[in-house]
Amino acid sequence: MGAEKVTIDYDLLTDVRDSITQIIAELEDAPERNADVAGAIGAPFEHGRLSMAG
């Protein structure tokens, strides 16, 4: 068996790295966004009637 040639697509690897970096940043910010969403649901447009209805 002969040696196989391996081609590395550095542009693709760079894109993958950038995507992973963005995903990590979004996951790190998730708790803060979760609190923002819960606050918006609990008091949409500064009204708390929706959260008290349940």
Summary of the structure (lengths in Angstrom):
residues: 54
radius of gyration: 22.8
end to end distance: 70.3
largest distance: 73.9
contacts: 82
relative contact order: 0.07
helix: 76%
strand: 0%
